[in-house]
């Protein structure tokens, strides 16, 4: 006599895919001194985050050199061309003044309210 196997219960339906909370923009904190030696590491750090929204925290900046300002201006153009937002989450007075001096008032403007939270 052959025993019949008991019918197995249907497998549990696959759990619904968990929706991950939307991640905020990547954040880069600028060094206190943005001189010639800081330009290449800054460029590399920014390029590593290319293709996604980015916030730059410049609240610690005390000195700013021309080459790092060029890197920041280039990043603004690159993010704009990629259709990605780039914003400052904080600016020191030194960074603010340097951005105004080089003619980037939009980058030196007040921090948007949605970024302050």
N, C-alpha and C positions, 0 to 999 in steps of 0.2 A: 504494500500500500504506500502510495506517495503522498507525503504531506504537502499541502499547499502553503506557500508562504503567506503570511498575513500581509495584506495590502499596506504599504507604507503610507504614512500621512504625507500629503503634498508638502513640499518644501515651503518654508516661510517665504512670503514674498520679499524681494530685496528691499532693504530699508531705503527710504527716500534719501537721495543724495543730500548730504548736509550742505547747506549753503554757507560758505565761509563768509564772515563779515568782510565787507569791502575794505581792503587795506588802504590806509592813507598814503599820502605821497612819501617817497623816500626823503630822508633829511640828511643834509651835509652841514656840519658845523665848521665854520671857517676858523683858522688859527688866529692867534693874537697878532702875529706879524705875517703879513702877506708880502714878502719880499721876493727877490729873484729865486732864492732857494725853495720857496713855497710854490712857485708857479707850476712846475712839472707835476708834483704830487697832487696839486689841486686839479689840474687838467685831467690826470688819470682817474681821480676819484669821481669827477663829474661825468666823464665818458663811461665809466662803469655803470652809471645809473641812467644812461641815455635810453630813451624810448618809454619812459614812465614819468608821471608827475614828480616834481622835485621841489622841495622847500630848502632854502639856504638860510642857515642861522648865522648871521654876521654880528651878533651882539657882543662877542668877545674881541673883535678886531680893534687893535690900537694903532697899527701902522699899515699903510697900503701902498704897494709899489705899482708902477704902471703896467708891468707884465701881468700881474694877477688881475688888475682891472680889465686888461684885454681878454684874459681867460674868462672872466665873468661875463663880459659883453659877448664873447663868442658863444658861451653857453646859452645866453638869452636868445641869440639868433638861431642856434641849433634846436633848442626846445620849441621855438616858434615854428621853424620849418618842419619839425616832426609833428606839429599839432598837439604838443603836450604843454601843460602849464608849468611854469617855473616862477616861484615867488620867494620873497624874503620873509622869513618868519621872525626875524629880528635884525636890527641894524644898530651898530654903535654910531656915535657921533662921527668918529673918524671915517668909517665906511660911508656914512651918509654924505659927509662933506666931499669925500673923494669922488663919489658917484655924481654929485652935482658939478664938481670941477671938470670932469671929463665930458659933461653934457649928456648924462643919462638920468634926467629928472624922473622918468617913469620908474627907474629902478630905485631911486632915492625917495619916492613918494611914501606916504603913510602906509603902514601895514594894513591890508584889508581886514575887516572885522572877522571874516570867516576863518582866517588863519590864526588870529589871536587866541582862539579858544583852545 
